[in-house]
């Protein structure tokens, strides 16, 4: 009987939120939001108020945060995305500490990965290319350009799983890594557990319902990669690593 090779991870695939999880794009988002909202006669957010903007689709945020109608929000999204294209999708963006190395190490371990972002997919592709992470990802999934056809996190999670399955990846034990309650809710809609990262733009209660919450990339690494796969318990995927906060 052949010996079973120990898995390097409790998970068969990893889904990644992007803004606030992998990438800190807050500098550019705040600058473009200020220009866009002043253009439409609205008060721009302070940096502290970015928590209301980073995470949900912009089409939704323009309605919820400044009271625009759906038609006005669609116009504002078009204007904002135009600024983004001129500015450059990666201008001012930076990786959160340790995240680039972790994603590359997860790929080296043979674990399929995909983004599952509410950011327009063209921007996610540009960011992953900019940070040299595209080759570590089996699929790069984001919202449609209008941010309406495909934008809800639950739909994006479903699409990420579909593309992983189409590539031949094992999606029997997926995990989603994110920083907002939208990630927790989107994962729950498909029975996907969520590891919540605390370094993004979120309120403390948003981690409610997550499998675990972590404060840095080291704690996240301990949940995604096993130092000694042969010693992992069969139910490792259900047990948060030491140092993480459930």
C-alpha positions in Angstrom: 0.0 0.0 0.0 1.6 3.4 -1.0 2.5 5.8 1.7 0.3 8.9 1.7 2.2 12.1 1.3 1.5 14.5 4.2 -0.2 17.7 3.1 1.7 21.0 3.7 -1.5 22.7 4.7 -4.8 22.0 6.4 -6.4 23.6 3.3 -6.6 22.4 -0.3 -6.9 25.9 -1.7 -6.7 29.5 -0.5 -8.8 32.5 -1.6 -7.5 36.0 -1.0 -9.3 39.3 -0.6 -7.0 42.0 -1.9 -7.6 45.5 -0.5 -6.8 45.6 3.2 -5.5 42.0 3.1 -2.7 41.7 0.6 -2.4 45.3 -0.6 -2.6 48.7 1.2 -3.9 50.9 -1.6 -5.4 53.5 0.9 -3.2 56.4 -0.2 -4.4 56.3 -3.8 -8.0 55.5 -2.8 -8.2 58.5 -0.5 -6.7 60.8 -3.2 -9.1 59.6 -5.9 -12.1 59.6 -3.6 -11.4 63.2 -2.6 -11.3 64.4 -6.2 -14.4 62.4 -7.2 -16.6 63.4 -4.3 -15.6 67.1 -4.6 -16.4 66.8 -8.3 -20.0 65.7 -7.4 -20.3 68.2 -4.6 -19.9 65.8 -1.7 -17.6 65.9 1.3 -14.6 63.6 0.9 -13.8 61.2 3.7 -10.9 61.6 6.1 -8.4 58.8 6.3 -10.1 57.5 9.4 -13.4 57.3 7.4 -11.8 55.1 4.8 -13.1 52.1 6.8 -16.5 52.9 5.2 -15.1 52.8 1.7 -12.4 50.0 1.5 -14.0 46.6 1.1 -17.5 47.0 -0.4 -18.0 47.7 -4.1 -17.7 51.5 -4.9 -21.1 51.4 -6.6 -22.6 50.4 -3.2 -20.4 52.8 -1.2 -21.4 55.9 -3.1 -25.0 55.2 -2.3 -24.6 54.1 1.3 -21.9 56.7 2.4 -23.0 59.9 0.6 -26.6 59.2 -0.4 -26.3 58.9 -4.2 -29.0 57.4 -6.2 -28.1 54.2 -8.2 -27.8 56.3 -11.4 -25.6 58.9 -9.6 -23.5 56.1 -8.1 -22.9 54.6 -11.5 -21.8 57.9 -12.9 -19.5 58.4 -9.9 -18.0 55.0 -10.3 -17.2 55.7 -14.0 -15.6 59.0 -13.0 -13.6 57.4 -10.1 -12.4 54.6 -12.3 -11.3 57.0 -14.9 -9.1 58.7 -12.3 -7.8 55.3 -11.3 -6.8 54.5 -14.9 -5.0 57.8 -15.4 -3.4 57.6 -12.0 -2.2 54.0 -12.5 -3.7 51.0 -10.7 -0.6 50.4 -8.6 0.3 54.0 -7.9 0.9 54.4 -4.1 0.0 50.8 -3.4 2.2 48.6 -1.2 2.1 45.1 0.1 1.4 44.6 3.8 4.4 43.2 5.6 5.2 39.6 4.9 2.3 39.0 2.5 4.2 38.7 -0.7 6.5 36.1 0.8 3.7 34.2 2.3 1.7 34.0 -1.0 4.8 32.8 -2.8 5.6 30.2 -0.1 2.0 28.9 -0.3 2.4 28.5 -4.0 5.8 26.8 -3.6 4.0 24.3 -1.2 1.7 23.4 -4.1 -1.5 24.9 -2.7 -3.7 26.5 -5.4 -4.6 30.1 -4.7 -7.0 32.7 -6.2 -7.9 36.2 -5.5 -11.6 36.9 -4.5 -11.8 40.7 -4.6 -14.6 43.2 -5.0 -12.1 45.4 -6.8 -12.5 45.4 -10.6 -10.6 42.4 -12.0 -8.5 44.5 -14.4 -7.2 46.3 -11.4 -6.5 43.1 -9.4 -4.6 41.7 -12.4 -2.5 44.9 -12.6 -1.7 44.8 -8.9 -0.8 41.2 -8.9 1.4 41.8 -11.9 3.0 44.8 -10.3 3.9 42.9 -7.1 5.1 39.8 -9.1 2.4 37.6 -7.5 0.4 36.6 -10.6 2.5 33.5 -11.2 1.8 32.3 -7.6 -2.0 32.4 -8.3 -4.0 29.8 -10.2 -6.8 32.3 -10.8 -7.2 36.1 -10.4 -10.8 36.9 -9.7 -12.4 40.4 -9.2 -15.5 42.3 -9.9 -16.8 43.1 -13.4 -16.0 46.7 -14.6 -19.5 48.0 -13.8 -19.2 46.6 -10.3 -22.8 45.4 -10.6 -22.9 42.3 -12.7 -20.3 40.6 -10.4 -19.5 42.4 -7.3 -21.1 40.8 -4.2 -18.5 38.9 -2.2 -20.6 35.7 -2.2 -20.7 35.7 -6.0 -17.0 36.5 -6.3 -16.2 33.6 -3.9 -18.3 31.3 -6.0 -16.5 32.5 -9.2 -13.1 32.0 -7.6 -14.0 28.4 -6.6 -15.4 27.8 -10.1 -12.2 28.9 -11.8 -10.1 26.9 -9.4 -12.2 23.8 -10.0 -11.9 24.4 -13.8 -8.1 24.4 -13.4 -8.3 21.0 -11.7 -7.6 22.3 -8.2 -9.0 20.5 -5.2 -11.6 22.8 -3.6 -12.8 20.4 -0.9 -11.3 22.4 2.0 -11.0 26.0 0.9 -10.3 29.0 3.1 -10.8 32.7 2.5 -8.5 35.3 4.0 -10.0 38.7 4.3 -10.4 41.9 6.5 -14.1 42.9 6.3 -17.4 41.4 7.4 -18.2 41.1 3.7 -15.5 38.5 3.5 -16.9 36.6 6.5 -20.5 36.7 5.1 -19.4 35.9 1.5 -17.4 32.9 2.7 -20.3 31.7 4.9 -22.7 31.7 1.9 -20.6 28.9 0.4 -19.5 27.2 3.6 -16.0 28.6 3.2 -14.2 29.4 6.6 -12.6 32.7 6.9 -9.3 33.8 8.5 -9.7 37.4 9.4 -6.7 39.7 9.3 -6.7 42.7 11.7 -4.3 45.0 9.7 -6.9 46.1 7.2 -9.6 48.7 7.4 -12.3 47.3 9.7 -14.1 47.6 13.0 -13.3 45.0 15.7 -16.7 43.3 15.5 -16.3 42.5 11.8 -14.3 39.4 12.7 -17.4 37.8 14.3 -18.1 34.5 12.6 -14.6 34.1 11.3 -12.7 30.8 11.8 -9.8 32.8 13.4 -8.4 36.3 13.4 -4.7 37.1 13.1 -2.6 40.2 13.8 0.4 39.6 11.5 1.6 37.6 8.6 3.5 35.2 10.9 0.3 34.2 12.7 -1.4 33.8 9.3 1.4 31.6 8.0 1.0 29.3 11.0 -2.7 28.7 9.9 -1.9 28.2 6.2 1.4 26.2 6.3 2.4 23.4 8.5 6.0 23.2 9.8 5.7 19.5 10.1 2.9 18.1 7.9 3.4 14.6 9.1 2.4 15.6 12.6 -0.7 17.5 11.7 -4.0 16.1 13.2 -6.7 15.0 10.8 -8.9 17.9 11.9 -6.1 20.5 11.6 -8.3 22.7 9.4 -10.7 23.3 12.3 -8.1 24.3 14.8 -6.7 27.9 14.9 -3.0 28.1 15.4 -1.4 29.2 18.7 -1.2 33.0 18.7 -4.3 33.5 16.6 -7.4 34.8 18.2 -10.7 33.0 17.5 
